[in-house]
Each structure stands twice: as C-alpha cells, then as structure tokens.
Amino acid sequence: MTETPLAGERPAVDRIEQAIARIEAAVTARAAGADALARRHAALKARMADAVAALDEVIARTGTR
C-alpha cells in the first residue's frame, strides 16, 4: 500500500485549524471586552460630567451669598 503525500499531513492540518479557531475565539473575546470597556468608559464619563456640573452649581450658589 502506497501512502499519498498528504496522508501523513492531516494531523498537522488539524492542529493548524484548531489553532486558527483558538485565535479567532480570542479575537472575538477581545473585541467584546473592548466594546464593554468602551461602554463603561462612556457611562463613567457621563456620570463624571454630571458630578462636575452639580459641583459647579454648588460653587455658584455659595459664591453669590
């Protein structure tokens, strides 16, 4: 029985495909993490803007008395 040239290469191809799948999963997870971080940052930025505005109001009221 004669082996074809690619017969012994299938395990290597399988490992490469598995590695690609792991890389794709990592990229997807990282993108999701970046999106979540961006949303948290935007929420924090809005809350900080509200807090600074509230402080400005307090300062303005106490400065006029």
PDB file with one MODEL, atoms N, CA, C and O in Angstrom:
MODEL        1
ATOM      1  N   MET A   1       0.846  -1.175   0.000  1.00  0.00           N
ATOM      2  CA  MET A   1       0.000   0.000   0.000  1.00  0.00           C
ATOM      3  C   MET A   1       0.889   1.234   0.000  1.00  0.00           C
ATOM      4  O   MET A   1       1.804   1.360   0.814  1.00  0.00           O
ATOM      5  N   THR A   2       0.608   2.126  -0.911  1.00  0.00           N
ATOM      6  CA  THR A   2       1.394   3.350  -1.047  1.00  0.00           C
ATOM      7  C   THR A   2       0.627   4.505  -0.423  1.00  0.00           C
ATOM      8  O   THR A   2      -0.550   4.719  -0.713  1.00  0.00           O
ATOM      9  N   GLU A   3       1.316   5.246   0.438  1.00  0.00           N
ATOM     10  CA  GLU A   3       0.700   6.399   1.085  1.00  0.00           C
ATOM     11  C   GLU A   3       0.742   7.595   0.155  1.00  0.00           C
ATOM     12  O   GLU A   3       1.732   7.811  -0.544  1.00  0.00           O
ATOM     13  N   THR A   4      -0.325   8.368   0.146  1.00  0.00           N
ATOM     14  CA  THR A   4      -0.329   9.598  -0.642  1.00  0.00           C
ATOM     15  C   THR A   4       0.489  10.637   0.100  1.00  0.00           C
ATOM     16  O   THR A   4       0.618  10.553   1.321  1.00  0.00           O
ATOM     17  N   PRO A   5       1.041  11.605  -0.594  1.00  0.00           N
ATOM     18  CA  PRO A   5       1.886  12.608   0.070  1.00  0.00           C
ATOM     19  C   PRO A   5       1.164  13.366   1.191  1.00  0.00           C
ATOM     20  O   PRO A   5       1.804  13.764   2.163  1.00  0.00           O
ATOM     21  N   LEU A   6      -0.134  13.571   1.079  1.00  0.00           N
ATOM     22  CA  LEU A   6      -0.860  14.347   2.091  1.00  0.00           C
ATOM     23  C   LEU A   6      -1.406  13.493   3.227  1.00  0.00           C
ATOM     24  O   LEU A   6      -1.895  14.038   4.216  1.00  0.00           O
ATOM     25  N   ALA A   7      -1.336  12.191   3.115  1.00  0.00           N
ATOM     26  CA  ALA A   7      -1.922  11.318   4.122  1.00  0.00           C
ATOM     27  C   ALA A   7      -1.328  11.556   5.505  1.00  0.00           C
ATOM     28  O   ALA A   7      -2.062  11.554   6.493  1.00  0.00           O
ATOM     29  N   GLY A   8      -0.052  11.754   5.594  1.00  0.00           N
ATOM     30  CA  GLY A   8       0.589  11.981   6.884  1.00  0.00           C
ATOM     31  C   GLY A   8       0.510  13.416   7.353  1.00  0.00           C
ATOM     32  O   GLY A   8       0.919  13.711   8.476  1.00  0.00           O
ATOM     33  N   GLU A   9       0.003  14.309   6.541  1.00  0.00           N
ATOM     34  CA  GLU A   9      -0.048  15.728   6.894  1.00  0.00           C
ATOM     35  C   GLU A   9      -1.372  16.133   7.542  1.00  0.00           C
ATOM     36  O   GLU A   9      -1.478  17.247   8.055  1.00  0.00           O
ATOM     37  N   ARG A  10      -2.357  15.284   7.533  1.00  0.00           N
ATOM     38  CA  ARG A  10      -3.669  15.659   8.074  1.00  0.00           C
ATOM     39  C   ARG A  10      -3.607  16.051   9.543  1.00  0.00           C
ATOM     40  O   ARG A  10      -4.249  17.034   9.912  1.00  0.00           O
ATOM     41  N   PRO A  11      -2.874  15.346  10.410  1.00  0.00           N
ATOM     42  CA  PRO A  11      -2.799  15.799  11.805  1.00  0.00           C
ATOM     43  C   PRO A  11      -2.244  17.221  11.924  1.00  0.00           C
ATOM     44  O   PRO A  11      -2.694  17.991  12.773  1.00  0.00           O
ATOM     45  N   ALA A  12      -1.286  17.569  11.094  1.00  0.00           N
ATOM     46  CA  ALA A  12      -0.726  18.927  11.120  1.00  0.00           C
ATOM     47  C   ALA A  12      -1.783  19.933  10.688  1.00  0.00           C
ATOM     48  O   ALA A  12      -1.907  21.001  11.286  1.00  0.00           O
ATOM     49  N   VAL A  13      -2.534  19.601   9.666  1.00  0.00           N
ATOM     50  CA  VAL A  13      -3.591  20.487   9.190  1.00  0.00           C
ATOM     51  C   VAL A  13      -4.650  20.656  10.279  1.00  0.00           C
ATOM     52  O   VAL A  13      -5.152  21.757  10.502  1.00  0.00           O
ATOM     53  N   ASP A  14      -4.986  19.555  10.953  1.00  0.00           N
ATOM     54  CA  ASP A  14      -5.962  19.638  12.047  1.00  0.00           C
ATOM     55  C   ASP A  14      -5.468  20.563  13.154  1.00  0.00           C
ATOM     56  O   ASP A  14      -6.233  21.375  13.675  1.00  0.00           O
ATOM     57  N   ARG A  15      -4.204  20.443  13.509  1.00  0.00           N
ATOM     58  CA  ARG A  15      -3.646  21.311  14.557  1.00  0.00           C
ATOM     59  C   ARG A  15      -3.667  22.767  14.126  1.00  0.00           C
ATOM     60  O   ARG A  15      -3.961  23.649  14.933  1.00  0.00           O
ATOM     61  N   ILE A  16      -3.361  23.024  12.874  1.00  0.00           N
ATOM     62  CA  ILE A  16      -3.391  24.400  12.360  1.00  0.00           C
ATOM     63  C   ILE A  16      -4.819  24.943  12.407  1.00  0.00           C
ATOM     64  O   ILE A  16      -5.037  26.084  12.817  1.00  0.00           O
ATOM     65  N   GLU A  17      -5.786  24.133  11.991  1.00  0.00           N
ATOM     66  CA  GLU A  17      -7.186  24.575  12.027  1.00  0.00           C
ATOM     67  C   GLU A  17      -7.646  24.838  13.453  1.00  0.00           C
ATOM     68  O   GLU A  17      -8.380  25.794  13.702  1.00  0.00           O
ATOM     69  N   GLN A  18      -7.220  23.997  14.389  1.00  0.00           N
ATOM     70  CA  GLN A  18      -7.572  24.206  15.793  1.00  0.00           C
ATOM     71  C   GLN A  18      -6.936  25.496  16.324  1.00  0.00           C
ATOM     72  O   GLN A  18      -7.564  26.246  17.071  1.00  0.00           O
ATOM     73  N   ALA A  19      -5.702  25.740  15.933  1.00  0.00           N
ATOM     74  CA  ALA A  19      -5.017  26.966  16.361  1.00  0.00           C
ATOM     75  C   ALA A  19      -5.731  28.191  15.803  1.00  0.00           C
ATOM     76  O   ALA A  19      -5.907  29.185  16.508  1.00  0.00           O
ATOM     77  N   ILE A  20      -6.137  28.125  14.552  1.00  0.00           N
ATOM     78  CA  ILE A  20      -6.869  29.233  13.936  1.00  0.00           C
ATOM     79  C   ILE A  20      -8.180  29.465  14.677  1.00  0.00           C
ATOM     80  O   ILE A  20      -8.557  30.610  14.925  1.00  0.00           O
ATOM     81  N   ALA A  21      -8.868  28.402  15.027  1.00  0.00           N
ATOM     82  CA  ALA A  21     -10.127  28.534  15.768  1.00  0.00           C
ATOM     83  C   ALA A  21      -9.893  29.200  17.122  1.00  0.00           C
ATOM     84  O   ALA A  21     -10.686  30.043  17.541  1.00  0.00           O
ATOM     85  N   ARG A  22      -8.800  28.825  17.814  1.00  0.00           N
ATOM     86  CA  ARG A  22      -8.488  29.449  19.099  1.00  0.00           C
ATOM     87  C   ARG A  22      -8.166  30.929  18.923  1.00  0.00           C
ATOM     88  O   ARG A  22      -8.590  31.761  19.726  1.00  0.00           O
ATOM     89  N   ILE A  23      -7.424  31.253  17.884  1.00  0.00           N
ATOM     90  CA  ILE A  23      -7.083  32.656  17.618  1.00  0.00           C
ATOM     91  C   ILE A  23      -8.348  33.459  17.325  1.00  0.00           C
ATOM     92  O   ILE A  23      -8.521  34.565  17.839  1.00  0.00           O
ATOM     93  N   GLU A  24      -9.229  32.900  16.500  1.00  0.00           N
ATOM     94  CA  GLU A  24     -10.477  33.599  16.179  1.00  0.00           C
ATOM     95  C   GLU A  24     -11.322  33.809  17.436  1.00  0.00           C
ATOM     96  O   GLU A  24     -11.927  34.867  17.604  1.00  0.00           O
ATOM     97  N   ALA A  25     -11.367  32.819  18.310  1.00  0.00           N
ATOM     98  CA  ALA A  25     -12.125  32.948  19.553  1.00  0.00           C
ATOM     99  C   ALA A  25     -11.519  34.033  20.437  1.00  0.00           C
ATOM    100  O   ALA A  25     -12.244  34.813  21.055  1.00  0.00           O
ATOM    101  N   ALA A  26     -10.199  34.080  20.494  1.00  0.00           N
ATOM    102  CA  ALA A  26      -9.523  35.097  21.302  1.00  0.00           C
ATOM    103  C   ALA A  26      -9.780  36.495  20.746  1.00  0.00           C
ATOM    104  O   ALA A  26      -9.993  37.438  21.508  1.00  0.00           O
ATOM    105  N   VAL A  27      -9.761  36.628  19.437  1.00  0.00           N
ATOM    106  CA  VAL A  27     -10.030  37.926  18.809  1.00  0.00           C
ATOM    107  C   VAL A  27     -11.456  38.375  19.116  1.00  0.00           C
ATOM    108  O   VAL A  27     -11.694  39.539  19.440  1.00  0.00           O
ATOM    109  N   THR A  28     -12.393  37.446  19.013  1.00  0.00           N
ATOM    110  CA  THR A  28     -13.793  37.764  19.305  1.00  0.00           C
ATOM    111  C   THR A  28     -13.961  38.182  20.761  1.00  0.00           C
ATOM    112  O   THR A  28     -14.650  39.159  21.054  1.00  0.00           O
ATOM    113  N   ALA A  29     -13.334  37.449  21.669  1.00  0.00           N
ATOM    114  CA  ALA A  29     -13.426  37.775  23.093  1.00  0.00           C
ATOM    115  C   ALA A  29     -12.797  39.133  23.376  1.00  0.00           C
ATOM    116  O   ALA A  29     -13.332  39.922  24.155  1.00  0.00           O
ATOM    117  N   ARG A  30     -11.671  39.399  22.745  1.00  0.00           N
ATOM    118  CA  ARG A  30     -11.005  40.688  22.968  1.00  0.00           C
ATOM    119  C   ARG A  30     -11.860  41.835  22.450  1.00  0.00           C
ATOM    120  O   ARG A  30     -11.961  42.876  23.099  1.00  0.00           O
ATOM    121  N   ALA A  31     -12.479  41.651  21.277  1.00  0.00           N
ATOM    122  CA  ALA A  31     -13.345  42.693  20.722  1.00  0.00           C
ATOM    123  C   ALA A  31     -14.531  42.942  21.646  1.00  0.00           C
ATOM    124  O   ALA A  31     -14.916  44.090  21.868  1.00  0.00           O
ATOM    125  N   ALA A  32     -15.107  41.880  22.181  1.00  0.00           N
ATOM    126  CA  ALA A  32     -16.238  42.026  23.106  1.00  0.00           C
ATOM    127  C   ALA A  32     -15.782  42.757  24.365  1.00  0.00           C
ATOM    128  O   ALA A  32     -16.503  43.606  24.890  1.00  0.00           O
ATOM    129  N   GLY A  33     -14.604  42.430  24.841  1.00  0.00           N
ATOM    130  CA  GLY A  33     -14.063  43.101  26.024  1.00  0.00           C
ATOM    131  C   GLY A  33     -13.818  44.578  25.757  1.00  0.00           C
ATOM    132  O   GLY A  33     -14.088  45.420  26.614  1.00  0.00           O
ATOM    133  N   ALA A  34     -13.310  44.895  24.577  1.00  0.00           N
ATOM    134  CA  ALA A  34     -13.067  46.290  24.227  1.00  0.00           C
ATOM    135  C   ALA A  34     -14.379  47.059  24.127  1.00  0.00           C
ATOM    136  O   ALA A  34     -14.461  48.209  24.559  1.00  0.00           O
ATOM    137  N   ASP A  35     -15.408  46.428  23.559  1.00  0.00           N
ATOM    138  CA  ASP A  35     -16.717  47.080  23.470  1.00  0.00           C
ATOM    139  C   ASP A  35     -17.285  47.341  24.858  1.00  0.00           C
ATOM    140  O   ASP A  35     -17.829  48.413  25.120  1.00  0.00           O
ATOM    141  N   ALA A  36     -17.160  46.367  25.739  1.00  0.00           N
ATOM    142  CA  ALA A  36     -17.665  46.528  27.109  1.00  0.00           C
ATOM    143  C   ALA A  36     -16.903  47.641  27.823  1.00  0.00           C
ATOM    144  O   ALA A  36     -17.500  48.437  28.548  1.00  0.00           O
ATOM    145  N   LEU A  37     -15.609  47.697  27.622  1.00  0.00           N
ATOM    146  CA  LEU A  37     -14.800  48.746  28.242  1.00  0.00           C
ATOM    147  C   LEU A  37     -15.209  50.114  27.710  1.00  0.00           C
ATOM    148  O   LEU A  37     -15.303  51.073  28.476  1.00  0.00           O
ATOM    149  N   ALA A  38     -15.453  50.212  26.415  1.00  0.00           N
ATOM    150  CA  ALA A  38     -15.878  51.489  25.824  1.00  0.00           C
ATOM    151  C   ALA A  38     -17.222  51.939  26.403  1.00  0.00           C
ATOM    152  O   ALA A  38     -17.416  53.122  26.683  1.00  0.00           O
ATOM    153  N   ARG A  39     -18.147  50.994  26.580  1.00  0.00           N
ATOM    154  CA  ARG A  39     -19.443  51.345  27.169  1.00  0.00           C
ATOM    155  C   ARG A  39     -19.283  51.808  28.616  1.00  0.00           C
ATOM    156  O   ARG A  39     -19.899  52.791  29.027  1.00  0.00           O
ATOM    157  N   ARG A  40     -18.455  51.099  29.390  1.00  0.00           N
ATOM    158  CA  ARG A  40     -18.227  51.502  30.785  1.00  0.00           C
ATOM    159  C   ARG A  40     -17.567  52.876  30.847  1.00  0.00           C
ATOM    160  O   ARG A  40     -17.904  53.696  31.701  1.00  0.00           O
ATOM    161  N   HIS A  41     -16.634  53.120  29.947  1.00  0.00           N
ATOM    162  CA  HIS A  41     -15.944  54.415  29.909  1.00  0.00           C
ATOM    163  C   HIS A  41     -16.938  55.538  29.606  1.00  0.00           C
ATOM    164  O   HIS A  41     -16.911  56.589  30.246  1.00  0.00           O
ATOM    165  N   ALA A  42     -17.810  55.308  28.628  1.00  0.00           N
ATOM    166  CA  ALA A  42     -18.801  56.326  28.270  1.00  0.00           C
ATOM    167  C   ALA A  42     -19.739  56.602  29.440  1.00  0.00           C
ATOM    168  O   ALA A  42     -20.076  57.756  29.707  1.00  0.00           O
ATOM    169  N   ALA A  43     -20.161  55.551  30.139  1.00  0.00           N
ATOM    170  CA  ALA A  43     -21.043  55.730  31.297  1.00  0.00           C
ATOM    171  C   ALA A  43     -20.328  56.497  32.401  1.00  0.00           C
ATOM    172  O   ALA A  43     -20.912  57.400  33.000  1.00  0.00           O
ATOM    173  N   LEU A  44     -19.086  56.155  32.677  1.00  0.00           N
ATOM    174  CA  LEU A  44     -18.320  56.845  33.705  1.00  0.00           C
ATOM    175  C   LEU A  44     -18.113  58.307  33.332  1.00  0.00           C
ATOM    176  O   LEU A  44     -18.225  59.193  34.179  1.00  0.00           O
ATOM    177  N   LYS A  45     -17.815  58.550  32.080  1.00  0.00           N
ATOM    178  CA  LYS A  45     -17.596  59.921  31.614  1.00  0.00           C
ATOM    179  C   LYS A  45     -18.866  60.754  31.799  1.00  0.00           C
ATOM    180  O   LYS A  45     -18.791  61.908  32.222  1.00  0.00           O
ATOM    181  N   ALA A  46     -20.024  60.183  31.487  1.00  0.00           N
ATOM    182  CA  ALA A  46     -21.292  60.895  31.655  1.00  0.00           C
ATOM    183  C   ALA A  46     -21.561  61.173  33.136  1.00  0.00           C
ATOM    184  O   ALA A  46     -22.001  62.264  33.498  1.00  0.00           O
ATOM    185  N   ARG A  47     -21.293  60.181  33.988  1.00  0.00           N
ATOM    186  CA  ARG A  47     -21.519  60.382  35.424  1.00  0.00           C
ATOM    187  C   ARG A  47     -20.585  61.444  35.989  1.00  0.00           C
ATOM    188  O   ARG A  47     -20.984  62.243  36.837  1.00  0.00           O
ATOM    189  N   MET A  48     -19.349  61.451  35.520  1.00  0.00           N
ATOM    190  CA  MET A  48     -18.401  62.463  35.986  1.00  0.00           C
ATOM    191  C   MET A  48     -18.820  63.855  35.515  1.00  0.00           C
ATOM    192  O   MET A  48     -18.686  64.827  36.259  1.00  0.00           O
ATOM    193  N   ALA A  49     -19.320  63.956  34.298  1.00  0.00           N
ATOM    194  CA  ALA A  49     -19.796  65.248  33.798  1.00  0.00           C
ATOM    195  C   ALA A  49     -20.959  65.742  34.657  1.00  0.00           C
ATOM    196  O   ALA A  49     -21.034  66.927  34.983  1.00  0.00           O
ATOM    197  N   ASP A  50     -21.865  64.835  35.024  1.00  0.00           N
ATOM    198  CA  ASP A  50     -22.984  65.210  35.901  1.00  0.00           C
ATOM    199  C   ASP A  50     -22.475  65.671  37.265  1.00  0.00           C
ATOM    200  O   ASP A  50     -22.964  66.663  37.807  1.00  0.00           O
ATOM    201  N   ALA A  51     -21.508  64.966  37.815  1.00  0.00           N
ATOM    202  CA  ALA A  51     -20.969  65.318  39.129  1.00  0.00           C
ATOM    203  C   ALA A  51     -20.282  66.680  39.086  1.00  0.00           C
ATOM    204  O   ALA A  51     -20.452  67.488  39.999  1.00  0.00           O
ATOM    205  N   VAL A  52     -19.521  66.935  38.048  1.00  0.00           N
ATOM    206  CA  VAL A  52     -18.844  68.227  37.924  1.00  0.00           C
ATOM    207  C   VAL A  52     -19.872  69.345  37.760  1.00  0.00           C
ATOM    208  O   VAL A  52     -19.717  70.423  38.333  1.00  0.00           O
ATOM    209  N   ALA A  53     -20.915  69.089  36.981  1.00  0.00           N
ATOM    210  CA  ALA A  53     -21.969  70.093  36.812  1.00  0.00           C
ATOM    211  C   ALA A  53     -22.648  70.386  38.150  1.00  0.00           C
ATOM    212  O   ALA A  53     -22.941  71.541  38.458  1.00  0.00           O
ATOM    213  N   ALA A  54     -22.898  69.351  38.936  1.00  0.00           N
ATOM    214  CA  ALA A  54     -23.519  69.548  40.251  1.00  0.00           C
ATOM    215  C   ALA A  54     -22.601  70.352  41.161  1.00  0.00           C
ATOM    216  O   ALA A  54     -23.057  71.241  41.881  1.00  0.00           O
ATOM    217  N   LEU A  55     -21.319  70.044  41.130  1.00  0.00           N
ATOM    218  CA  LEU A  55     -20.361  70.813  41.934  1.00  0.00           C
ATOM    219  C   LEU A  55     -20.309  72.264  41.489  1.00  0.00           C
ATOM    220  O   LEU A  55     -20.238  73.171  42.317  1.00  0.00           O
ATOM    221  N   ASP A  56     -20.345  72.482  40.186  1.00  0.00           N
ATOM    222  CA  ASP A  56     -20.347  73.850  39.661  1.00  0.00           C
ATOM    223  C   ASP A  56     -21.556  74.625  40.180  1.00  0.00           C
ATOM    224  O   ASP A  56     -21.444  75.802  40.521  1.00  0.00           O
ATOM    225  N   GLU A  57     -22.716  73.959  40.239  1.00  0.00           N
ATOM    226  CA  GLU A  57     -23.924  74.610  40.747  1.00  0.00           C
ATOM    227  C   GLU A  57     -23.765  74.974  42.224  1.00  0.00           C
ATOM    228  O   GLU A  57     -24.143  76.067  42.645  1.00  0.00           O
ATOM    229  N   VAL A  58     -23.210  74.061  42.994  1.00  0.00           N
ATOM    230  CA  VAL A  58     -22.998  74.324  44.420  1.00  0.00           C
ATOM    231  C   VAL A  58     -22.038  75.490  44.599  1.00  0.00           C
ATOM    232  O   VAL A  58     -22.285  76.377  45.415  1.00  0.00           O
ATOM    233  N   ILE A  59     -20.968  75.496  43.858  1.00  0.00           N
ATOM    234  CA  ILE A  59     -19.974  76.570  43.949  1.00  0.00           C
ATOM    235  C   ILE A  59     -20.594  77.900  43.542  1.00  0.00           C
ATOM    236  O   ILE A  59     -20.355  78.926  44.180  1.00  0.00           O
ATOM    237  N   ALA A  60     -21.390  77.879  42.479  1.00  0.00           N
ATOM    238  CA  ALA A  60     -22.034  79.106  42.013  1.00  0.00           C
ATOM    239  C   ALA A  60     -23.004  79.649  43.059  1.00  0.00           C
ATOM    240  O   ALA A  60     -23.076  80.862  43.255  1.00  0.00           O
ATOM    241  N   ARG A  61     -23.751  78.775  43.731  1.00  0.00           N
ATOM    242  CA  ARG A  61     -24.708  79.224  44.742  1.00  0.00           C
ATOM    243  C   ARG A  61     -24.007  79.767  45.968  1.00  0.00           C
ATOM    244  O   ARG A  61     -24.445  80.769  46.533  1.00  0.00           O
ATOM    245  N   THR A  62     -22.929  79.131  46.391  1.00  0.00           N
ATOM    246  CA  THR A  62     -22.251  79.590  47.601  1.00  0.00           C
ATOM    247  C   THR A  62     -21.427  80.847  47.333  1.00  0.00           C
ATOM    248  O   THR A  62     -21.137  81.608  48.256  1.00  0.00           O
ATOM    249  N   GLY A  63     -21.060  81.059  46.111  1.00  0.00           N
ATOM    250  CA  GLY A  63     -20.277  82.247  45.770  1.00  0.00           C
ATOM    251  C   GLY A  63     -21.121  83.498  45.682  1.00  0.00           C
ATOM    252  O   GLY A  63     -20.574  84.599  45.744  1.00  0.00           O
ATOM    253  N   THR A  64     -22.425  83.381  45.540  1.00  0.00           N
ATOM    254  CA  THR A  64     -23.299  84.559  45.397  1.00  0.00           C
ATOM    255  C   THR A  64     -23.884  85.001  46.730  1.00  0.00           C
ATOM    256  O   THR A  64     -24.562  86.028  46.776  1.00  0.00           O
ATOM    257  N   ARG A  65     -23.658  84.291  47.787  1.00  0.00           N
ATOM    258  CA  ARG A  65     -24.231  84.659  49.092  1.00  0.00           C
ATOM    259  C   ARG A  65     -23.318  85.539  49.849  1.00  0.00           C
ATOM    260  O   ARG A  65     -23.638  85.945  50.967  1.00  0.00           O
TER     261      ARG A  65
ENDMDL
END
